[in-house]
């Protein structure tokens, strides 16, 4: 029923309806992936929609054909490159794309060749935009010296704290571990417990066990 309303809205010149219809068709309960991609591509061409580009990337990531990873990467790049039509809403999709590509570049996974410097640049851009997931990932990489980033526990702790203070449950749990075991900080059981509780309230798996 929603699809019919979006199609009517498109006929009456509602450009945003293209994106919403495409999103519905690629991720709804009754998906029509090819039709959804068509509407999303139109939304990118007409509206320069970051949301549409992001949903296109996700549709190719979920595709069972491994060759689709190239298209997924291209649409993530497109999401980053597009100028947002609504800065607050669009930044979520851009920051998600920056984080996804950053992780892939760090690990050298199927979406991107290993490139530590690009990984750091992508993740730092999202982290500086205040995106908690990127802050946590970057903090973890620095704290542990992972994926080619130099071990810098002070910088890592700073990023993890920023993510935890924004409510990221995984960052809160890791911060609890850091303080419990004194990993690069002075050991503090009370502080550790407080972060564990915050994480557990969000049903973070490890914090709840």
N, C-alpha and C positions, 0 to 999 in steps of 0.2 A: 504493500500500500504506500509506504514512504517513497519507493522508487517512482511511482506514478505521480506523486505530488512534486517531486524534484523535476521530473520530465516536463510537467506543466509549467513549473517555475522557469525552466530553461527557455521554453517557448515564449514566455513573457519577458525575456531579457534578463533574468536573474543569473548573472555570471557565476556567483558563488555556488549555485545549485549544481553546476557541473562537477565541482570538486566534491561536494557532499554526496552526489549520486555515485561518483567513482569510488569514493571511500566505502560507501555502503556495499557496492557490488564486489569489491575485492576482499572485504573483511566481514561482511554480514553473514547472517544465518543461511541465506540462500545465495551463495556467491556465483558470479558470472565474471570470471577473472578477465577474459579478453575484452568484454564490453566495459568493465570497470576501468581497465587500463586506457581504453580509448577516451573515455570521459576525463580521466585524470590528465592525459597528455594534452587534451584541449584546454583544460584548466591552466596548465602550465603555459601554454602558448598564448592564451588570451589574458589570463589574470596574473601571470608570473607567480603562481601560487607555490609557496614553499611546502605547504601542507600536501598539495597534490604530488609534488616531486618526492616528498618523503614516503607517502603511501605507495607510490610506484616502486621506489627502492625496496620497501618491505615486501611488496608482492613478488618481486623477483628473488628476494632472499628466501622466501618460503617456497619457491618453485622447486619441484623435485628434480628438475634438469640442472645438473651442476654447471652447465655452460651459461646459465642465467646470472651467475655471480658477476660476470663482466657488466651486464646491464644494471645490476643492483649497484655496483660501485659507481657507474656513470651517473645514476640518478641521485646517489648520495652527494657526489661532486656538484651536481646541478642544484641540489637543495642548498648547499653552502654558498653557491655563486649567486643565487637569485636575490634580488632586493625584496625585502619583506613588504607585503601589502598592509600588514598590521604588526608593528614592531614587537608588541608584547606577545601576541599569539604566535607569530612566525618564529620568534627567537627559540621557542621550544624545539621546533623541527630542525632549525639550523644547528642548535647545540647538540641535539641527538645525533645528527649526521656527523658533526665534528668528532663527537665521542666515538661513534661506531668506527669511523675511518681511522681515528687515532689508535684505537685498540688493535685494529687489523694491521696497521702499519707497524705497530710495536711487535706484534706476534708473528708477522709475516704470513698471515692467513690468506685464504683463497681470494678475498676481495682486493687485496693489495700486497705488493712486494714489501719485504721488511725494509723499513726506513725509519731509523730511530729518531733522526732529527725532525722529520715531518710528523712523526707520531707525537713528539713533544710539542711541536708548534700547534698542531690541531687540538690536542688536549688542553694546552695552556690557554688557547683562545676561548674554548668553552668554559674552562675554569674561571677565567677572568670575567666572563660574562655572568658569573655567579651560578653556573650549572652544577648542582651538587654531585651528580653521577660522575662528571669529569673530574671534579675536585677529589672525589674518593679514589678513582682509578689512578690519577696522577700521584696522589699522596701515597697510595700503596706501592706504586712503582718506585718512587723515590725512597720511601722508608725501607724497602727491602732490597733496593738496587736491582730491580727486575728489568728484563727485556732491553738491556743495553743502557738504561739510564743510570747515572752514577748514584751510588748510595749516599743519600743526604737525609738523615733522619729528622733533622730540624725542619727542613723544607717539607718533607713528607708529612710530619706531624701537623704543620700549619694547614696544609691542604685537607687532611683528614678531619681536623677540627672544624674547618669551614663547612665541610659537607655535613658533619655531625650536627653542628649548630643549626643547619637548615632542615634537619629532620631525617637525613638519610640513615636508614636503619643499619645498613652494612657498615657504614662509617662509624656509627655509634658503637656497634659491637667491637669493631677493630680497635677503637679508642679504649674501650674497656679492657681488652687484652693487653694493649700497650701499657696501661697504668697498672694492671694486675701483676704483670711480670717485669715491670721496670725496663721495658725495651726502648732505650734511648731517652727515657725520662726517669725522674725519681719515682720509685714504686709508691703507689698510693691506693690502698684497698678501697677506701671510701669513694674516691673519684671513679675507680673502676666499676664499683657496684652501681653507682648512679648512672653511668653510661650503659651498663648491661640492662638495667631496668628500663631505660628509655627505649632501647632496642627491642627488648622483649614485649613491650607494650604495642609495638608494631608487628608482633608475631615473627620477628626475624628468627630463622630456624635454629641457628647455633645458640642464640641468646635464650631461647625457650627450653633448651635441653639441660 
